[in-house]
Amino acid sequence: MDTEDNGGPIPLTDDNGATRQLEHLDTVEINGELYMAFLPADIDEDDDDYGLVILKMTRSGDEDVLGTIDDDDELRMAHELFIERLSDDDSDDDNE
């Protein structure tokens, strides 16, 4: 899977065949694992009640696959890191 941010929504299809358009926010490597943060492309940016989507890159055969994080502690750690990184980005934008 291409992890480059092309500036537009990325279609991701779940195991049930449903496709969602997501905006890629950030990618980070933690302990050798690659995590990616997304927002649904159709959110209202003025709405504070939106869901940050965090997925983990894994290998399935010869393919890189984005999947959910089943371990609560791992998800919490990734979520806290992304919130910190994204908050820092917002602070930097406010200072420009």
C-alpha positions in Angstrom: 0.0 0.0 0.0 1.2 3.5 -0.8 1.6 5.6 2.3 2.3 8.8 0.5 -0.2 11.6 1.2 -1.6 12.6 -2.2 -3.7 15.4 -0.8 -7.0 13.8 -1.4 -9.3 11.3 0.3 -8.1 7.7 0.4 -10.7 5.0 -0.1 -10.3 2.2 2.4 -12.4 -1.0 2.2 -13.2 -2.9 5.4 -13.6 -6.7 5.8 -17.3 -6.4 5.1 -16.8 -4.6 1.7 -17.8 -1.2 2.9 -15.6 1.6 1.6 -15.0 4.9 3.5 -13.2 7.9 2.3 -10.5 8.9 4.8 -8.1 11.9 4.9 -4.5 10.8 5.9 -3.2 13.0 8.7 0.0 11.5 9.9 2.2 8.3 9.9 4.5 7.3 12.7 6.7 4.4 13.4 6.6 3.1 17.0 8.8 0.2 18.1 9.3 -0.9 14.4 5.5 -0.9 13.7 3.9 1.6 11.3 0.7 3.4 12.4 -1.4 5.8 10.4 -4.0 8.4 11.5 -7.0 9.4 9.4 -10.2 11.4 9.7 -13.3 10.6 7.7 -13.3 12.8 4.6 -16.9 13.9 5.2 -16.6 15.3 8.7 -17.6 18.8 9.7 -14.4 20.4 10.8 -16.3 22.6 13.3 -17.7 19.5 15.0 -15.4 18.6 17.9 -17.1 15.1 18.1 -15.3 13.3 15.3 -13.5 10.0 15.3 -9.8 9.8 14.7 -9.2 6.5 12.9 -5.8 4.9 13.7 -4.7 1.8 11.7 -1.7 -0.4 11.9 0.3 -1.6 8.8 0.8 -5.3 8.8 1.9 -7.9 6.2 -0.6 -10.3 4.7 1.3 -12.6 2.3 3.2 -10.2 0.0 0.9 -7.2 0.7 1.0 -4.4 3.2 -2.4 -4.1 4.8 -3.9 -1.5 7.1 -5.8 -3.1 10.0 -7.4 -2.2 13.2 -5.6 -2.4 16.5 -7.1 -5.0 18.8 -4.9 -4.3 21.9 -6.4 -1.5 24.0 -3.0 -0.5 25.5 -1.4 -0.3 22.0 -4.3 1.7 20.6 -4.2 4.1 23.6 -0.5 4.6 23.2 -0.8 5.3 19.4 -3.8 7.6 20.0 -2.0 9.7 22.6 1.0 10.0 20.4 -1.0 11.1 17.4 -3.0 13.6 19.5 0.2 15.1 20.8 1.7 15.3 17.3 -1.4 16.8 15.7 -1.8 19.3 18.6 1.9 20.3 18.0 1.1 20.8 14.3 -2.0 23.0 15.2 0.2 25.1 17.5 2.8 25.6 14.7 0.0 26.6 12.3 -1.3 29.2 14.9 2.2 30.7 15.2 2.5 31.4 11.4 
